[in-house]
Amino acid sequence: MPNSIFKQILSFANAQSRNKVVFHRQPIPDLQVTNVGVSLSELIYNFKEVKRLPMKASLLLEKLLNEAVFQNEHLGNCLAIQNIGMLFEPELKLDFAQLLNNYSQNNLLFVKWEGEIDGENLYFLTKEKGIKTNIKHLSHIVI
């Protein structure tokens, strides 16, 4: 990872805050990234009970993310995710804001974000047609 980016992330990681989320557009070298879309879709692919799909997806996602946490000698516990569009599928009834909150309390959470970002909101896809997620309560940086 380029030195200036690493210094920015390290400074953020060492700050005292309830949550720590790093949103980035470009890949960050040396991260063990979990492709959430591919992994979760593989896990629920053959699940037939539509009424229980949200609960099943939530449990499988929790297991997937917990297993994806890794230790970095400089940054501590980290979780890096990408390809997260599936988390916005209405049938799964997942709460993306809650996921960010939960996984950024004990981990430095890296999210490869393809949508738009303003100071307080994430927009999955675009501001005009996207799904809005308020992040003003989360301590975060955008790289």
C-alpha positions in Angstrom: 0.0 0.0 0.0 1.4 3.4 -0.9 3.0 5.1 2.2 0.8 8.2 2.3 -2.4 6.0 2.2 -1.0 3.7 4.8 -0.2 6.6 7.1 -3.7 8.0 6.7 -5.3 4.7 7.5 -2.9 4.0 10.4 -3.7 7.4 11.9 -7.4 6.8 11.5 -7.1 3.3 13.0 -5.3 4.6 16.1 -7.8 7.3 16.8 -10.3 6.8 19.6 -13.7 6.3 18.1 -16.7 3.9 18.4 -16.5 2.8 14.8 -13.8 2.7 12.1 -14.8 2.4 8.5 -12.5 3.0 5.5 -14.4 3.5 2.2 -12.2 3.2 -0.9 -12.7 3.0 -4.7 -9.3 1.6 -5.7 -8.1 -1.8 -4.4 -5.8 -1.5 -1.4 -2.8 -3.9 -1.6 -2.2 -6.4 1.1 -5.8 -6.7 2.2 -7.5 -10.1 2.5 -10.7 -9.0 0.7 -13.9 -11.0 0.9 -16.1 -10.9 -2.2 -19.4 -10.7 -0.4 -21.6 -11.0 -3.5 -19.9 -14.2 -4.8 -19.5 -15.8 -1.4 -23.1 -15.1 -0.1 -24.7 -16.1 -3.4 -22.9 -19.4 -3.3 -24.0 -20.0 0.2 -27.7 -19.4 -0.4 -27.9 -20.7 -4.0 -29.8 -23.9 -3.3 -31.9 -22.6 -0.4 -35.5 -23.2 -1.3 -37.5 -21.8 1.7 -38.3 -18.3 0.4 -40.0 -17.2 3.7 -36.9 -18.1 5.7 -34.4 -16.6 3.2 -33.8 -13.4 5.1 -33.0 -15.2 8.3 -30.8 -17.7 6.5 -29.0 -15.0 4.6 -28.4 -13.0 7.7 -26.9 -16.0 9.6 -24.7 -17.0 6.7 -23.5 -13.5 6.2 -22.6 -13.2 9.8 -20.6 -16.4 9.7 -18.9 -15.4 6.4 -17.9 -12.0 7.8 -16.8 -13.3 11.2 -14.5 -15.9 9.4 -13.1 -13.1 7.1 -11.7 -11.0 10.0 -7.9 -11.0 9.8 -5.1 -9.6 12.0 -2.8 -6.9 10.6 0.3 -6.3 12.6 -0.1 -2.5 12.3 -3.9 -2.0 12.1 -5.2 -4.8 14.4 -8.4 -6.7 13.5 -9.5 -5.9 10.0 -12.3 -6.9 7.7 -12.2 -6.0 4.0 -15.3 -6.5 1.8 -16.1 -5.8 -1.8 -18.8 -6.5 -4.3 -21.5 -5.7 -1.8 -24.5 -5.1 -4.1 -26.2 -8.2 -3.0 -26.5 -6.8 0.5 -29.0 -4.3 -0.9 -31.3 -7.0 -2.4 -34.8 -6.4 -1.0 -35.6 -10.1 -0.7 -32.7 -10.5 1.8 -34.0 -7.7 4.1 -30.5 -6.9 5.3 -29.8 -3.7 7.2 -26.6 -2.4 5.6 -26.2 0.5 8.1 -26.4 -1.9 11.0 -23.9 -4.2 9.3 -21.4 -1.3 9.0 -22.0 -0.4 12.7 -21.6 -3.9 14.0 -18.5 -4.8 12.0 -16.7 -1.5 12.5 -16.8 -1.5 16.3 -14.2 -4.2 16.9 -12.5 -4.2 13.5 -11.1 -1.7 11.0 -13.7 -2.2 8.3 -12.6 -1.7 4.7 -15.5 -1.3 2.2 -14.7 -1.1 -1.5 -17.5 1.3 -2.5 -18.7 1.6 -6.1 -21.4 4.1 -5.5 -21.4 7.8 -4.5 -20.5 9.3 -1.2 -21.2 12.6 0.4 -20.3 13.7 3.9 -23.2 11.9 5.6 -24.5 9.4 3.1 -23.6 6.5 0.9 -25.5 6.0 -2.3 -25.5 2.5 -3.8 -25.3 3.3 -7.5 -26.1 7.1 -7.8 -27.6 9.9 -5.8 -30.5 10.1 -8.2 -31.4 6.5 -8.5 -29.5 4.8 -5.7 -30.2 3.4 -2.3 -29.2 5.9 0.4 -27.5 4.9 3.7 -26.9 7.5 6.3 -23.4 7.2 7.8 -23.1 10.4 9.8 -23.0 8.4 13.1 -20.1 6.3 11.9 -16.5 7.4 12.2 -15.1 6.9 8.7 -12.7 8.1 6.0 -12.9 8.0 2.3 -9.7 7.1 0.3 
